[in-house]
């Protein structure tokens, strides 16, 4: 059993019983003795972050002939981000399509002027999919590209 000592140490006590049989004609009795071993160790507290919390997403500048749009992220909770909505928009003066592109070449979605796409944290990694029919894609990079 464990006990906490006044000095903040945790004491672990192990009881080891010893049984010594004694034989008396017509009867059997047993003598039971025990040995006590006590060890002490400092008490420590460890805080482990949930594996379903993810870091803030970052926008990756477009490395293509497409211009960059403006991307923002909205999280369910800034202390432990588990869901996100990525919002990509373009300057309305250009009348272009806004597209969210993952990992350099996966066009998640595009719309005239702006687009929003959902994401979910799983095991500390962001995944994005807007349909149960499409397997989620693990996100390494995200771009907001503009196209016509």
Helices and strands as residue ranges (DSSP letters): E 2-4, E 9-24, E 27-42, E 70-75, E 83-89, E 97-102, E 106-112, E 114-122, E 125-128, E 137-138, E 142-147
